[in-house]
């Protein structure tokens, strides 16, 4: 009977911080899971690796959640973990990054017409080919900025660069992509 009363009182003072941290983390997980997964799908060869890496990122984040300084944006912190996890994965696997699946973002909607899907796949292939011609820094900046939807300041924090450096890298990369599209080539 005494145990039932203690349970109904809610979390003990000792564990209340853990209770609220777990709840906070759960909400942040729900908010950022798709963005982290989309970023990783952009960087690795297949969706299975991206899904595994996404799981690894959130496990690492959960283990270190008490170290997260709430004075900086959670997006910067979680994407720093995601970027480092990706770099570790690439060192171990030595794969060529970028996969077509990421650009679709998810499985194709069944209402899509086959012709439309074929055109989209061709556009994705062309973009992928052109992204591979950019420098690693340019790919990092563009994928974090546009596929992970981070602000310039957050991209700078994740990559350990200044905001002006990120802006310049982004500008040059976009300009280079534009020139490639205007020429209609992949070189």
C-alpha positions in Angstrom: 0.0 0.0 0.0 2.8 2.4 0.9 4.5 1.7 -2.5 1.4 2.6 -4.4 1.2 5.9 -2.6 4.9 6.7 -3.4 4.3 5.8 -7.1 1.4 8.1 -7.4 3.3 11.1 -6.1 5.3 11.4 -9.3 9.1 11.4 -9.8 11.2 11.7 -6.7 13.3 14.8 -6.2 16.4 12.8 -7.0 15.1 11.6 -10.3 13.0 14.6 -11.3 15.8 16.2 -13.2 16.3 12.9 -15.2 12.5 12.8 -15.7 12.4 16.3 -17.2 15.6 15.7 -19.2 14.1 12.6 -20.7 10.9 14.5 -21.6 12.9 17.4 -23.1 15.0 15.0 -25.1 11.9 13.1 -26.4 10.5 16.4 -27.7 13.8 17.4 -29.3 14.1 13.9 -30.8 10.6 14.3 -32.4 11.5 17.7 -33.7 14.9 17.0 -35.1 14.9 13.3 -36.2 13.7 14.0 -39.8 16.2 16.8 -40.3 19.1 14.8 -39.1 18.0 11.8 -41.1 17.6 13.9 -44.3 21.1 15.4 -43.7 22.7 11.9 -43.3 20.8 10.5 -46.4 22.4 13.3 -48.4 25.9 12.3 -47.2 25.9 8.5 -47.4 25.3 5.9 -50.1 22.1 4.3 -48.9 19.1 4.9 -46.7 20.0 1.9 -44.4 23.3 3.5 -43.5 21.6 6.9 -43.0 19.0 5.3 -40.7 21.7 3.5 -38.7 23.8 6.7 -38.4 20.7 8.7 -37.3 20.1 6.2 -34.6 23.7 6.4 -33.5 23.5 10.2 -33.5 20.5 10.2 -31.1 22.0 7.5 -28.9 25.2 9.7 -28.5 23.1 12.7 -27.9 21.0 10.9 -25.2 24.2 9.7 -23.5 25.6 13.3 -23.5 22.4 15.2 -23.0 23.3 16.4 -19.5 26.4 18.1 -21.2 24.3 20.0 -23.6 24.5 23.7 -22.8 21.1 25.2 -23.2 22.6 28.5 -24.0 23.3 27.4 -27.6 20.8 26.1 -30.1 20.0 22.4 -29.9 20.3 22.2 -33.8 23.9 23.3 -33.7 24.7 20.7 -31.0 22.8 17.8 -32.6 24.2 18.5 -36.1 27.7 18.7 -34.7 27.2 15.2 -33.4 25.7 14.1 -36.8 28.6 15.6 -38.8 31.2 14.0 -36.5 29.3 10.6 -36.8 29.2 10.9 -40.5 33.0 11.7 -40.7 33.8 8.7 -38.5 31.6 6.5 -40.7 33.3 7.8 -43.9 36.8 7.1 -42.4 35.8 3.5 -41.6 34.0 2.8 -44.9 35.8 5.1 -47.4 32.7 5.5 -49.5 31.9 8.2 -51.9 29.3 10.4 -50.2 25.9 11.5 -51.6 23.0 9.3 -52.4 20.1 9.9 -54.7 17.6 8.7 -52.0 18.3 11.7 -49.8 17.2 14.2 -52.4 13.8 12.5 -52.7 13.6 12.9 -48.9 11.4 9.9 -48.4 9.8 7.2 -50.4 7.9 8.4 -53.4 4.2 9.3 -52.9 2.1 6.6 -54.5 0.0 9.3 -56.2 3.0 10.4 -58.3 3.0 9.7 -62.0 5.8 7.4 -63.3 6.9 10.0 -65.8 7.1 12.6 -63.1 9.2 10.3 -60.9 11.5 9.5 -63.8 12.1 13.2 -64.4 12.7 13.8 -60.7 15.2 11.0 -60.6 17.0 12.4 -63.5 17.1 15.9 -61.9 18.4 14.3 -58.7 21.1 12.3 -60.5 22.2 15.5 -62.3 22.3 17.4 -59.0 24.2 14.6 -57.3 26.8 14.4 -60.1 27.3 18.2 -59.8 27.5 18.2 -56.0 30.3 15.6 -56.2 32.3 18.0 -58.3 32.3 20.6 -55.4 34.9 20.6 -52.6 34.2 18.7 -49.4 33.7 22.1 -47.6 31.2 23.2 -50.2 29.2 20.0 -50.0 29.3 20.2 -46.1 28.0 23.8 -46.1 25.3 23.2 -48.8 24.0 20.0 -47.2 23.8 21.5 -43.7 22.3 24.8 -45.0 19.7 23.5 -47.4 19.1 19.8 -46.6 19.3 20.0 -42.9 17.8 23.5 -42.9 20.3 25.1 -40.6 21.0 28.8 -40.2 24.4 30.2 -41.3 25.4 30.7 -37.7 24.5 27.0 -36.9 26.4 25.7 -39.9 29.4 27.8 -38.8 29.2 26.3 -35.3 28.8 22.7 -36.6 31.8 23.0 -39.0 34.0 25.1 -36.7 34.1 28.0 -39.2 33.3 31.7 -39.0 29.9 32.9 -40.4 31.6 34.9 -43.1 33.6 31.9 -44.2 30.4 29.8 -44.4 28.7 32.6 -46.4 31.6 32.8 -48.8 31.8 29.0 -49.2 28.0 28.8 -49.8 28.1 31.7 -52.3 30.9 30.1 -54.3 29.3 26.7 -54.3 26.0 28.0 -55.5 27.7 30.1 -58.1 29.7 27.1 -59.3 26.5 24.9 -59.4 24.7 27.7 -61.4 27.5 27.8 -63.9 27.4 24.0 -64.3 23.7 24.1 -65.0 24.1 27.0 -67.4 26.8 25.1 -69.3 24.7 21.9 -69.1 27.6 19.8 -68.1 28.8 17.8 -65.2 32.5 18.9 -65.2 
